[in-house]
């Protein structure tokens, strides 16, 4: 980080004689504060926090939301952050829609069966995303199907 100019080295005059030539380097407080402020920006969150906010595993966050360009990663040097606005947009979508995996769990069936129901026209899937897409289903459609199959849906309303 010193070589890239992210952190600034404290001038030799600020170091004691015992510190000069040692394996550690002191950095200026201002450069540390600047880096800390970028990393802890209130508009950003960690990938772990985003996954928790969306109630999914980190790999599901990548597959469902990052690879489909709903959420983009902000690289701050070697730290990865996500914009809170992106997560809030996905949360808004998830109020009405659920993923195929969630739909299959709610209907107590395999994921492939949910896809087959979509192909047969029983269930309407909605494609979301840019380039790589994700198929989402309306919560109301899943509840309707669950009633048809006389199974109690296990999704939140």
HELIX and SHEET records of a PDB file:
HELIX    1   1 UNK A   12  UNK A   14  5                                   3    
HELIX    2   2 UNK A   29  UNK A   39  1                                  11    
HELIX    3   3 UNK A   47  UNK A   53  1                                   7    
HELIX    4   4 UNK A   58  UNK A   60  1                                   3    
HELIX    5   5 UNK A   61  UNK A   66  3                                   6    
HELIX    6   6 UNK A   84  UNK A   96  1                                  13    
HELIX    7   7 UNK A  100  UNK A  106  1                                   7    
HELIX    8   8 UNK A  111  UNK A  119  1                                   9    
HELIX    9   9 UNK A  139  UNK A  148  1                                  10    
SHEET    1   A 3 UNK A  44  UNK A  45  0                                        
SHEET    2   A 3 UNK A  79  UNK A  83 -1                                        
SHEET    3   A 3 UNK A  73  UNK A  76 -1                                        
SHEET    1   B 3 UNK A  97  UNK A  99  0                                        
SHEET    2   B 3 UNK A 134  UNK A 138 -1                                        
SHEET    3   B 3 UNK A 125  UNK A 128 -1                                        
END                                                                             
